[in-house]
Amino acid sequence: MNPPKHLKLVKRWLARCAIGAALVLPQSLATPAADAQARWVVKLGTAAFAHAPIAALLAKVSTVLEAEHPGRFWVKRLVDGALTRDRAGLARVATGEAHGYAATFDELVGALPDAAALNAPFAFDNDRDADAVLRTTGGAAIGDALATLGLRLVTIGPCEARVLFSRTRALQKPGDALGLSVARGPNPAYAGLAGALSMTQIDADQKADVRDATLSQLAAEGELLEGGHLTLTDHALECGVLVVSQRWIDGLPAQMQKTLSKLSRVLDGGEATKAQRAARTAILERAKAAGVEITTLSAKERQAFVAATREARTQMNGEAGSLARKLSLAAQAK
Amino acid sequence: MSRIRHEAPRIWPAAWAAALVLTACASNPTPAVREPGPAALGVAGPTPTSEIDAKWAGRGDPGELAKAIEALERAIEREPASHALRLRLAEAHALMAQSIVVLGWKDQRTPEAHLAASEAAALTVIDALDHDTAEAMRTRTIPGTTKLTTAEGGAALYWLAAAVHAGAELAGYQALALDQAFARRVAEHALPLNDQVDRGGLHRLLASIAAHPAAPQLRDLERAREHADRALAIDSGIANTLAYVEHYAIPAQDRAAITDKLQQLTEQRVTTPEDALARARVEQLTARIEDRLE
């Protein structure tokens, strides 16, 4: 005989309560208490998906915390933008609502607009120079600026250079871009390059003649599947950052603070950069197979772009003492 | 109605996003692509269809699924022009790959090899329908135009997209950076041709890609939810309920939806081997779901 309908409803209600409790209780139980053996909930987030090199940095934070303090941290890795649905991830980490965040370059510029100076067109001659600046003065300047927001910089990376992709013609010299349309970018450096090359900026949701983006972004969007012209300008640098909340660190027991202060020595964003760059050759091979014409600039051709964009770089130098000025000076010193 | 259902059947629609491979296969190819009868196979004696059907019915067992694959391969040797057999073979290889990964099945071939075989079977059907499209897709490029217009072509495109995406998921970031956009574009082309293939598998795949793209700026959770909803409308089974949780509710941190769908999952019965596979994934997910919720 079938159970009466009301019994079914009660059963369903009880099951729903059990699921709700299973979702809510662990959180409340895990709130750190004065008890030295309390388990600390650590919320780490990123807008990237779980496979991305930048997300791999979060996995390494978990590994370090677990190795140093077994069972004392409950690390929640919130990938796919799960931490950022209503507020920027870096802002949430700054207030201590979340504890660590692997931010994309756009998110970094959202919190620190002067960091856009890293994007100044043709500021770096090559990857090696850029890496050197980020490991030394440039990285230190970004770390200092993040500290004013309550964020402790753990590492910079992954970094990737932007290139130009044209649907209409190859861009081998600055004049080739004259009159072509390009989408508005998320920071002033995009406008600087567009102006210097006499391109017309249009809204990002419109189909532009030229894309100013990283290779992995172009590949992910499917831009390289149907031919076109790719110029390996490597004209601007985009870097992610991994930060932790200073407010959170300050509230932890001394031993745990020590572990977190060591994170920057243990984690190397350069490894994430290598993983990102490793995809470059494969992307280029695939693009070639799809009929994309790939242009590598000679030193002389690149110099023509460097000269054409001088004014755009100057405009991003910023005021004396600013992060923008520090990054510009660091880039020029190379 | 959702945006998806309003969309005109564009040949190569513009960008959405990219990612989870393991949701790609379930059961039941296409209503329009049924196993051919003995007459269609043109052989006498014990019908390959009966043999395959018998093996296929036992596909919840590793040995039986392996035998089903062998039986399909033999049947294809006898009837190389049968698209239905090749589509079933693509499905069988995809199921085997997923079962090895999720259930820990042992097999002589790796999941990667099964996915490559699934891709090859789908491409053979595409080749028979439109050689130029198949040639382009073999090099992971998208042709400007295509002659694929049938539900059978849609099913072949789906199994190709699912195998490519699943293989990239197994291989990691670099493969996804390369192949996710291709899989998405192929799946988008299949959409107007055959959106019910694999009990909503095409929508599961597109929901996955929309929720977990290789480039974060391409994430579109609204699109992911629409695909997950459409998959559920096609088949309200475990695989599609799980897809809703994984590709919408968790990224959106929608606890109410998670509670609701987990409740439904506890009530849903396992009726097919594909359900059993999905159930195993539900158990893996629920065991650590709190790690993924704020």
Interface residues (C-beta under 8 A of the other chain):
Chain A: R12 A15 R16 I19 G20 A22 L23 P26 Q27 K43 A47 A48 F49 A50 H51 A52 P53 W74 V75 K76 R77 L78 D80 G81 A82 L83 R85 A98 T104 D106 S216 Q217 A219 A220 E221 G222 L225 E226 A275 A278 A279 A282 I283 R286 A289 A290 G291
Chain B: A15 A17 A18 A19 T139 R140 T141 I142 G144 E169 G172 Y173 Q174 L176 A177 L178 Q180 A181 F182 R184 R185 A211 H212 P213 A214 A215 P216 Q217 L218 R219 I250 P251 A252 Q253 R255 I258 T259 L262 Q263 T266 E267 I289 E290 D291 R292 L293 E294
